[in-house]
Amino acid sequence: MATKVTNLALYEKGSSKTTVKSTNTANGQFLNRKAMRSTLIATLSLRAKMQNLPELGDLHQAIGSLRVETKTANQTTIRDTRTIRVDIQQNTVEFKAASAN
């Protein structure tokens, strides 16, 4: 991944120089400086936003971890609910037995 990023940075650095050199003329004709400036700013903004995006693998791993945690929490809740139900049934039986006497 580091090599990919380094190569991309070198490519972008080189292409930025080419872009700056090409802003003065294209096929012998002058370019609209405002349009070029807007295009460059938009390109740099998009590039910065793309660098801040998380990797899909990281997102997949985080979602998998959340799924496991949720499954564990659900199993614990089911187990606790069963225990409470059994306790209530036992208390009901004991209460009925005590009331009968």
Summary of the structure (lengths in Angstrom):
residues: 101
radius of gyration: 32.8
end to end distance: 77.9
largest distance: 109.8
contacts: 184
relative contact order: 0.04
helix: 84%
strand: 4%
